[in-house]
Each structure stands twice: as structure tokens, then as C-alpha cells.
Amino acid sequence: MFNKEEESSSVFGNIARCYQKKGMYNEAIQKLEESLNILKQEKSLNSRINIGYAYQWLAEIYLKKGETKKSKEYSELCISQWNKYAPGLLRLIS
């Protein structure tokens, strides 16, 4: 599907969102985990903000799957991440 040069946190995140919107939650989780693995190695502010987005999306997915404990854990990770790196985004969490 993608060659190595195209494997980036953004590519994996975008694929995950597509899977999420199609209700393919396990596939979305896998791609978000791949995206997070890359993001956590990067040191830019943008990467730190995007880690929060990945956590938020994982929280949404787990909530849809009925796994509220995991959803809450990822929501808390998102809040912590954005509180530190992008407090203006905290309004996006519901």
C-alpha cells in the first residue's frame, strides 16, 4: 500500500482516521499506535501536539467500542499532553 518513504506519523494518522470513520476500529487503533511510535521519537512542538490528537482519537474509538476505562485513560493522556503543549486545544475534548 505504501512504500517506506511514505511511512510517517501523518500517513498513519490519516489512515487511522479513515478506518475510524468506516467503523474499522481495530485497524484504526493499530495505525494510531504506529503513528504514536513515530511521534514519540520526534522532538518538535507539532509532534507533541499530534500525540494529543492520537490520544483523543484513541479515546473516541475505545468509547465507541464500549471500553470506557481505556477511553478515559486516553482522554486523560490527551488532556495532560495538550495542557503542557497546546492548552488552547483542550476545548476540543468532550
RODO-2510 file (C-alpha; in nm, 4 decimals, decimal comma):
residues 94
     n   res          X          Y          Z
     1     m     0,0000     0,0000     0,0000
     2     f     0,2716     0,2498     0,0981
     3     n     0,6427     0,2386     0,0486
     4     k     0,8899     0,3120     0,3286
     5     e     0,9376     0,6750     0,2259
     6     e     0,5660     0,7344     0,2736
     7     e     0,5531     0,5853     0,6223
     8     s     0,5151     0,8815     0,8530
     9     s     0,3123     0,9679     1,1579
    10     s     0,0827     1,1787     0,9387
    11     v     0,0221     0,8989     0,6888
    12     f    -0,0560     0,6503     0,9655
    13     g    -0,2780     0,9051     1,1417
    14     n    -0,4738     0,9783     0,8244
    15     i    -0,5204     0,6077     0,7520
    16     a    -0,6370     0,5584     1,1110
    17     r    -0,8973     0,8330     1,0768
    18     c    -1,0298     0,6711     0,7594
    19     y    -1,0585     0,3361     0,9360
    20     q    -1,2245     0,5058     1,2317
    21     k    -1,4850     0,6732     1,0122
    22     k    -1,5584     0,3367     0,8466
    23     g    -1,6073     0,1712     1,1849
    24     m    -1,2939    -0,0408     1,1439
    25     y    -1,1789     0,0283     1,4977
    26     n    -0,9124    -0,2385     1,5424
    27     e    -0,7381    -0,1285     1,2238
    28     a    -0,7610     0,2352     1,3344
    29     i    -0,6054     0,1503     1,6702
    30     q    -0,3181    -0,0306     1,5014
    31     k    -0,2417     0,2659     1,2741
    32     l    -0,2676     0,5152     1,5605
    33     e    -0,0215     0,3075     1,7595
    34     e     0,2178     0,3129     1,4631
    35     s     0,1725     0,6890     1,4370
    36     l     0,2376     0,7318     1,8099
    37     n     0,5565     0,5263     1,7893
    38     i     0,6923     0,7708     1,5331
    39     l     0,5599     1,0837     1,7049
    40     k     0,7170     0,9902     2,0376
    41     q     1,0595     0,9774     1,8707
    42     e     1,0223     1,3242     1,7196
    43     k     1,1040     1,6334     1,9236
    44     s     0,9054     1,9098     1,7537
    45     l     0,6177     2,1000     1,9132
    46     n     0,3941     1,9851     1,6276
    47     s     0,4713     1,6219     1,7133
    48     r     0,3860     1,6843     2,0788
    49     i     0,0530     1,8372     1,9778
    50     n    -0,0207     1,5494     1,7397
    51     i     0,0409     1,2987     2,0179
    52     g    -0,2553     1,4627     2,1898
    53     y    -0,4686     1,4181     1,8788
    54     a    -0,3751     1,0497     1,8598
    55     y    -0,4719     1,0070     2,2248
    56     q    -0,8018     1,1856     2,1623
    57     w    -0,8837     0,9642     1,8653
    58     l    -0,7951     0,6518     2,0620
    59     a    -1,0280     0,7710     2,3390
    60     e    -1,3078     0,8168     2,0838
    61     i    -1,2515     0,4717     1,9358
    62     y    -1,2472     0,2952     2,2701
    63     l    -1,5636     0,4784     2,3719
    64     k    -1,7348     0,3578     2,0524
    65     k    -1,6165     0,0060     2,1326
    66     g    -1,7710     0,0342     2,4776
    67     e    -1,4339     0,0209     2,6530
    68     t    -1,4887     0,3190     2,8799
    69     k    -1,1927     0,2551     3,1087
    70     k    -0,9480     0,2637     2,8169
    71     s    -1,1303     0,5629     2,6705
    72     k    -1,0889     0,7522     2,9963
    73     e    -0,7192     0,6618     3,0146
    74     y    -0,6560     0,8019     2,6671
    75     s    -0,8659     1,1108     2,7403
    76     e    -0,6510     1,1784     3,0448
    77     l    -0,3336     1,1321     2,8377
    78     c    -0,4703     1,3779     2,5812
    79     i    -0,5557     1,6340     2,8486
    80     s    -0,2097     1,6017     3,0021
    81     q    -0,0389     1,6343     2,6642
    82     w    -0,2375     1,9347     2,5495
    83     n    -0,2262     2,1009     2,8892
    84     k     0,1521     2,1040     2,8545
    85     y     0,1938     2,1769     2,4825
    86     a    -0,1327     2,3243     2,3478
    87     p    -0,3778     2,4392     2,6166
    88     g    -0,5933     2,6085     2,3537
    89     l    -0,6914     2,2671     2,2198
    90     l    -0,8403     2,1491     2,5484
    91     r    -1,1765     2,2904     2,4365
    92     l    -1,1903     2,0104     2,1743
    93     i    -1,2224     1,7422     2,4398
    94     s    -1,5771     1,6457     2,5249
***
